[in-house]
Amino acid sequence: MHKLMTTKRFRFIVPSRLLRIVVVAVAIMSPALMAAEESHPVVASRVSTVGLGELRPEVHLTPASGWINDPQRPFFLDGRWHLYYLYNEDYPNGNGTEWYHVTSTDLVHWFDEGVAIHKYTRGDGDIQSGSAVIDVNNTAGFGAGAIVAAATQQLNAVQTQSLFYSTDGGYTFEQYADNPILHNPADGTDFRDPKIIWDAEHSRWLMLISEPHKIGFYTSTNLRQWTYLSGFMRDDLGIMECSELFRMSVDGDPSRTTWVLATGANGFNYGMNSGYAYWTGRWDGTNFHPDQAEPQWLDNGSDFYAAVTWTDPRQAAEEQLHTRYAIGWMNNWDYARRLPAGEWGGSHLSLVREVRLKDISGRLTLTSRPLDTISTLEGEPARIEQLLIGYGETWAVPQPPSAAYRLRASITQDPLNPAREVRLKLKADGTHFATVGYDFATETAFIVRDHDAIADKLTEVYRHGRTIRVRPRDGVVDLDIIVDRTSVEMFVNGDEHALSAVVYGANDANGITAEAFDGLAVIRSITVVPLTPIPLVRRG
């Protein structure tokens, strides 16, 4: 049996609160069984691709072949964004991950630069998640402006942290001679995902590391020797992974700033499954103090994990506090190894999003929406207005001429006979479909895929609907939905909330219908715009 192709742990996630149209029962896996599964992982059999048509997403980042998971925080250098992600070209039969390199000038179109840090370097294990920084002041001694990457390596089930450095702008890396730079304090336990930022106030580097049920904070002046500072403890979120700490202004007001601590987490205790959890609060230079114990979630869908955020160094300092960007892995460890796929492995990254921190109803909330530059992919729109839908009626709305498209809908209720719920069926072929929409009675947006082309072959977690509470604005709810061959990313009321999920249609089914329940609904407008496919171009 081959070792697990990626060293992230298999996660069993207790499903969230159900939509009223989805009723299932779940058997909870015992801790002992979970431990056995993690110690002896099994590569699950994949769902057959027969009858599913072409699967590779057209506007999302995928590898040419093999496996993709965690993105690493990009940096900007010489007019290009540099993004690395975990990659395994030997998947599904071989094991281990390494850092694959892509670049972009607009965070929409990507160029293939090849593997930058190879797995099993000098026998110290494969290369897992971490972060890369530009060492402007040569604190590490590899040269001013060197790219220094800290990454987890795992050998014989023990995780340690290592340094790699690049003097050619991040295209190739050398391994630091005295690795590892940080040994596992308790061999055999989780100790991974070093995320490094520059702490300007204290003139030092700050590293966040995933440890058992805690985020560890470490400091260094040279990126090579590290000292433990403190830990943020939780026993309700599983293993917190790919953590990050950053400061943002509230509603763009530079006089009102706060810190955000974020992490990949298991949210079953909070009606979620795995996702990007965060807290706002205070960082005193040693400890993080959250405003409240319960985390919030940047995306309430099933498939937005191991996300990273960053700023644009070309912007003024105030704008960097106001706006960040984010990208995540669109998959879920509950079923990641079972999804149907061609040679590219079945996983992809989300679209890059713009992130801001807003005061919504007295609560500081991270919001996200697609980058404006996504519009460069848009073709000719098809639009209808003032569509009145009665109970039990099904209306065909503008049908997309492409596999990837953007759907915008503005929905409200008839004032005399208000509908309880409006549903848009996506990827419909008469039998299979995914459903997005809004329930006015409970004030929740939702996405459900229990009738898509692969749901009956996957887990209960896959078949569960995902919801988010969001109030209408003057009685109106706006949905902005980007649909690709195997995914749906939905943004509600501009950037207030997001729901993302892997979704499969049958034989490239791409039909769209609209329905109302328990009354009359008004679709004030609905626009469908095709998106131009983005090829991954090899440079040089």
Secondary structure by P-SEA (a helix, b strand, c coil): cccccccccccccccccccccccbbbbbbcaaaaaaaaacccccccccccccccccccccccccccccccccbbbbcccbbbbbbbbbcccccccbbbbbbbbbccccbbbbbcccccccccccccccccccccccccccccccbbbbbbbbbbcccbbbbbbbbbccccccccccccccccccccccccccbbbbbbcccccbbbbbbbcccbbbbbbbccccbbbbcccccccccccccccccccccccccccbbbbbbbbbcccccccccccccbbbbbbcccbbbbcccbbbbccccccccbbbbbbcccccaaaaaccccccccccccccccccccccccccccccbbbbbbbbccccbbbbbbcccccccccccccccccccccccccccccccccccbbbbbbbbccccccccbbbbbcccccccbbbbbbbccccccccccccccccccccccccbbbbbbbbbcccbbbbbbbbcccbbbbbcccccbbbbbbcccccccbbbbbbbccbbbbccbbbbbbbccccccccc
